[in-house]
Amino acid sequence: MTTNSPRTALVTGANKGIGRAIASRLGEQGLCVYLGARDESRGRQTERELRADGLDARFVQLDVTDESSVARAAKHIEADAGRLDSLVNNAGIGGPVGPPSRTAVGEVRRTYETNVFGVIAVINAMLPLLRRSAAARIVNVSSLLGSLTHAAAQEDPSGVFPAGAFPAVLDYNTSKAALNALTVTYANELRAEGILVNSVSPGFVATDINGHRGHLTPEQGARLPALLATCCDDGPTASFFGEDGSPAGQPLAW
């Protein structure tokens, strides 16, 4: 790949919801976007639809809970593009909502496999490709619910939940808190190399994970992740932002 080749991005969980919207936004900015998806038929369909919109979208089979699948995806992108400029770890799940004391350990483990261990697997596999970029970016799609500070105070700065009503969801919240810890840990390792790593809460977006009860559209939720995936060299790292409609987003406490 030559230096004037299009920038490249990988978005995990890109066949629907926020992931698809992020991929679309990045494609509209001229990036070649790899659509990471477990299901080939859905991934191919998304590829066709985005290509019909004139975007350079390329499906790559990727199950973040399967390290062999992650390794194959990295080899595919390397052979096809030679490098990776932006990685957006969007794939995420959550179990049924219930009191922490009634949440099965197996449910927590299942959520962590995608939301935490899957992110580690993808970052580690893609880092050799990101290190070939002149301005690599990693964005972890997190959630306000992963903020220990706001959870302890039982206050939601976005105003979705009233004071004292901060949801206590064991598997999802703690997995996003762990994801935020990953963000800081990788950011500290990679900052000397100019690789910026940030977490973003896209807001209360209507998606499958919340039964489409959110008040924001996937397109609105995609704005900040796409912004951080393409930010300038003097952009933030080891930071956590939430969607509040402001140009750079709302800084959130860890």
Solvent accessible surface area in square Angstrom, and as a share of the most:
residue,aa,sasa,rsa
1,M,111,0.50
2,T,89,0.52
3,T,139,0.81
4,N,133,0.68
5,S,27,0.17
6,P,78,0.49
7,R,104,0.38
8,T,1,0.00
9,A,0,0.00
10,L,0,0.00
11,V,0,0.00
12,T,3,0.01
13,G,22,0.21
14,A,0,0.00
15,N,28,0.14
16,K,102,0.43
17,G,26,0.25
18,I,22,0.11
19,G,1,0.01
20,R,73,0.27
21,A,6,0.05
22,I,0,0.00
23,A,1,0.01
24,S,25,0.16
25,R,80,0.29
26,L,0,0.00
27,G,7,0.07
28,E,123,0.55
29,Q,84,0.37
30,G,50,0.48
31,L,1,0.01
32,C,5,0.03
33,V,2,0.01
34,Y,0,0.00
35,L,1,0.00
36,G,1,0.01
37,A,2,0.02
38,R,167,0.61
39,D,60,0.31
40,E,94,0.42
41,S,80,0.52
42,R,144,0.52
43,G,0,0.00
44,R,95,0.35
45,Q,78,0.34
46,T,4,0.02
47,E,24,0.11
48,R,136,0.50
49,E,60,0.27
50,L,4,0.02
51,R,116,0.42
52,A,88,0.68
53,D,102,0.53
54,G,68,0.65
55,L,23,0.11
56,D,45,0.23
57,A,1,0.01
58,R,71,0.26
59,F,12,0.05
60,V,7,0.04
61,Q,68,0.30
62,L,5,0.03
63,D,32,0.17
64,V,15,0.09
65,T,66,0.38
66,D,55,0.28
67,E,134,0.60
68,S,60,0.38
69,S,1,0.01
70,V,2,0.01
71,A,44,0.34
72,R,135,0.49
73,A,1,0.01
74,A,13,0.10
75,K,143,0.61
76,H,84,0.38
77,I,0,0.00
78,E,70,0.31
79,A,94,0.73
80,D,68,0.35
81,A,5,0.04
82,G,20,0.19
83,R,32,0.12
84,L,0,0.00
85,D,10,0.05
86,S,4,0.02
87,L,0,0.00
88,V,0,0.00
89,N,4,0.02
90,N,23,0.12
91,A,24,0.18
92,G,33,0.31
93,I,41,0.21
94,G,24,0.23
95,G,12,0.11
96,P,107,0.68
97,V,119,0.68
98,G,28,0.27
99,P,63,0.40
100,P,55,0.35
101,S,108,0.69
102,R,201,0.73
103,T,28,0.16
104,A,66,0.51
105,V,105,0.60
106,G,42,0.41
107,E,43,0.20
108,V,29,0.17
109,R,142,0.52
110,R,121,0.44
111,T,0,0.00
112,Y,46,0.17
113,E,70,0.31
114,T,14,0.08
115,N,2,0.01
116,V,9,0.05
117,F,101,0.42
118,G,2,0.02
119,V,7,0.04
120,I,54,0.27
121,A,19,0.15
122,V,0,0.00
123,I,0,0.00
124,N,80,0.41
125,A,30,0.23
126,M,0,0.00
127,L,11,0.05
128,P,71,0.45
129,L,6,0.03
130,L,0,0.00
131,R,111,0.41
132,R,129,0.47
133,S,17,0.11
134,A,112,0.87
135,A,40,0.31
136,A,2,0.02
137,R,6,0.02
138,I,1,0.00
139,V,1,0.00
140,N,0,0.00
141,V,11,0.06
142,S,3,0.02
143,S,14,0.09
144,L,17,0.08
145,L,30,0.15
146,G,2,0.02
147,S,0,0.00
148,L,125,0.62
149,T,70,0.41
150,H,19,0.08
151,A,35,0.27
152,A,93,0.72
153,A,64,0.50
154,Q,90,0.40
155,E,63,0.28
156,D,16,0.08
157,P,48,0.30
158,S,56,0.36
159,G,60,0.57
160,V,45,0.26
161,F,55,0.23
162,P,93,0.58
163,A,95,0.73
164,G,46,0.44
165,A,47,0.36
166,F,16,0.07
167,P,33,0.21
168,A,69,0.53
169,V,15,0.08
170,L,61,0.30
171,D,1,0.01
172,Y,38,0.15
173,N,17,0.09
174,T,53,0.31
175,S,0,0.00
176,K,9,0.04
177,A,20,0.16
178,A,29,0.23
179,L,3,0.01
180,N,6,0.03
181,A,57,0.44
182,L,28,0.14
183,T,0,0.00
184,V,45,0.26
185,T,88,0.51
186,Y,24,0.09
187,A,0,0.00
188,N,85,0.44
189,E,100,0.45
190,L,0,0.00
191,R,115,0.42
192,A,101,0.78
193,E,91,0.41
194,G,38,0.37
195,I,6,0.03
196,L,13,0.07
197,V,0,0.00
198,N,1,0.01
199,S,0,0.00
200,V,0,0.00
201,S,8,0.05
202,P,10,0.06
203,G,28,0.27
204,F,49,0.21
205,V,4,0.02
206,A,23,0.18
207,T,18,0.11
208,D,84,0.44
209,I,83,0.42
210,N,22,0.11
211,G,54,0.52
212,H,110,0.49
213,R,163,0.60
214,G,12,0.12
215,H,123,0.55
216,L,30,0.15
217,T,64,0.37
218,P,34,0.21
219,E,104,0.47
220,Q,86,0.38
221,G,1,0.01
222,A,0,0.00
223,R,58,0.21
224,L,1,0.00
225,P,0,0.00
226,A,1,0.01
227,L,76,0.38
228,L,10,0.05
229,A,2,0.01
230,T,32,0.19
231,C,23,0.14
232,C,95,0.57
233,D,111,0.57
234,D,133,0.69
235,G,22,0.21
236,P,48,0.30
237,T,27,0.16
238,A,21,0.16
239,S,28,0.18
240,F,5,0.02
241,F,27,0.11
242,G,4,0.04
243,E,23,0.10
244,D,75,0.39
245,G,62,0.59
246,S,38,0.25
247,P,119,0.75
248,A,66,0.51
249,G,9,0.09
250,Q,43,0.19
251,P,105,0.66
252,L,18,0.09
253,A,36,0.28
254,W,91,0.32
